[in-house]
Amino acid sequence: MAIEVPTRRRFSVEEYFKLFEIGVLGSDERVELIEGEILVMTTPGPAHSAIVMRLNKFLVTRLPDQALVRIDSASVLSEDSAPRPDIAVICMRDDFYEVADPRPNDILALVEVADSSLRLDRGRKLGLYARTGITEYWIVNVAAKTIERCRHPDGEGYAERLVFTNGERIAFAAFPETVFEVDDLVGPKRA
C-alpha cells in the first residue's frame, strides 16, 4: 500500500486577486501571496506603525517629483507572488498605477519594516526580491533601529548587504543625491 503524501494547493496571482473579488478574502485582511502560498501577516504594533509613518513622511516629502510611494499595497513580482511590502518606492506614472499594480521594472526599491517578521524578511522575501530583480531592498529592524540595505541582486540574494544605524546617513541608488538620516527614518535609539 502506497503512503499518500499531502500536497499544498498553490495559487497564481490571478487566482489570488479573484479570491478578493468574490469575497473569499476581505479587503481588510492582512495577507500576501508569496511563491503561490497565501501568508497571513501579523498585525503591526505601534513601533512598526510609527516607523512606516516616519518612512512615508520623509520619502514623500523628499522625493515628491521623483517617485511614488506606496504603503502596504500589492506589487506583482511573478505569476505566483504578490507581496505587500510596507513601502514600495516606484516609478512615476501618470495613471498612478490605477489599472495595474507595479511590476519589478516599475520598482525602484522595496522596504520591509521587520519586527516579528525579521526572519521571513531576511530569508524567503529577500530571496524572492533578488530572484525577481528588485534592485534595492531595505529591511528596517524595529528592535535594533537599523536599516539593512541590500543591492545588486545575485541569484537568491544580494551582492551588497550593509547595515546602517543611528547617526549614519543612507540613500537609495536611484536617488543618490537625496540622503536621509537613519534617525529620521527609524527614530532615535532608546537607552
N, C-alpha and C positions, 0 to 999 in steps of 0.2 A: 504494500500500500504506500503510495507516494504521499509525502507530507506537503500540504498546501501552505505556501508562504504568502501572507497577505502583501499586497502592493498598495502604494499610495496613489490616489487619484490626483493627477497634476492638472492644472488649469492653464489655459492660454490667457493672454491679456484680453482678448476679445470676450472670452467666457467670463473672466473676472468682472469686467465692466458690465456685462449683461446681468450678473448677479445683483448689481446695484439698480439697474433699470427695472428689473422685475420685482424688486423689494426683498430679495433673499438677504441681502446685506443693506443695512441702513446707511444713509449718507453721513450719519454721525458716528459710525463705527470706526474705531482706530485699527484698521487692517491695511496690509500691503501685500502685494504679490512678489515673492522672491523665488526665482527659479521654479515656477509652477506651483509653489506652496503658498497658501494664504496664511500669513502670520498675524497674530493678534498682538498689537503693540500695547505696552503698558501705558497707563495714564501718567502724563508728566507731572512731576512735583513742582513746587514753587521755584526751586533753584533752576531747574531745567527751563521752565517757562520764562523766568527772568533773563536767562542768557539768550534765549530765542528772541525775546523782545529787544534786548540790547543789540544783538546782531542785526536785526531788522532795522532798527533806528539808524545805526551807523552806516549800514550798507546802502539803504535807500537815500540817505542824505548825502553821502559821499560819492555815490555812483548814479546820480539821477538821470543823466542823459547817456550813460554808457551801457547800462544793463538793466534788466528787470529782475526783481527779487520775488521769488515765490516761497510761501511758507506752508509747510506740511501739505503739499499737493503732489499728485502722482507725476512721475516722469517715466515715460515708456522707454525702457532700455533695450528690450529684446522682445521676442514673441511670447516669452513666459515670465517677464519681470517688469513690474510697475511699482517700484518702491516709492515711498513718500518721505523723502529726506526733509529734515527740519527746515533747511534753507536750500534753495536752488538759485544760483546766480546764472541767468540765462540771457541769450542774445536779445537785443531789442527787436520787436516785431510790431508792425502797425496794428495787427488784429489782437495783440496781447494774448496770443495762443487761444483764441476763442473757439476755433474749430478742431484743434488737436493739441494734446499735451506735448511738452518738449520731448525731443529725441536726443540721443547722445551728441549729435552735431550742433544742437542748439544750446548745450550746457557748457558754460564756462567753468563752473565749479559747483560741487555739492558740499554741504556742511551737515554733519550729524552731531547733535548735542547728546553726549553719552553719559547717562547716569547708570541705570540698571542695564542698559543695552551695550555697554562698552565692549563686551566680548563679541557680540554679534557685529557691531560696527567695525571692529578691528579684524574680524575674521571673514565671515560669509559676505557681508556687504562690501568690504574692501576688495575682495576677490571679484565680485560681480562688477563693481565700478571699474576696476582695472581691465577686466576682460571686455567690457563694452566700450572702452576707450575714453572714459571720463578723465580728462587731462589733469584735473586737480581736485583733491578730496581733503577736506578738513574734518578732523574728529576733535570736538571740544569735550574735554574730560571735565565734567562738572565738579567732581570731588577734588581733583588736583588743580583746577583752574588753569589748565594748559590747553594749547591748540597743537595737535599733531597734524602737520601739513604733509600731504602725500602728493608727489608729482611724478610725471613720466611713467604712465602705465607700462608694465613689463610682464605680460602673461597673467599670472594670478596675483600680482602685487604691483608695487610701485618702486621704481629705481631709487627715488629720493624720498626719505621719510625723516623729517626734522620736527623736534618738539620746541615750541615757543612758550615762554612762561611770563609771569608778571614782570613788568619793566622792559620787556622786549617789544619790538615792532615787527609787523607782518604785512604782506601784501599778496594779492592774487597775481599770478603770472600774466593774466590778461590785462591787468591794470597796475603795472609795477610802480607807477608814479603816485598811486593812491595808497598811502601807508597808514595802517591802523595801529594803535597802541593795544597790546593784548589786554591790558587792564580795562580799557573802554569796552572791549568785546565780551570779556568773561566776568568782569567785576573784580574789585580788589580782593586779594587773598586775605582771609581772616586769620588772625593769630591764634 
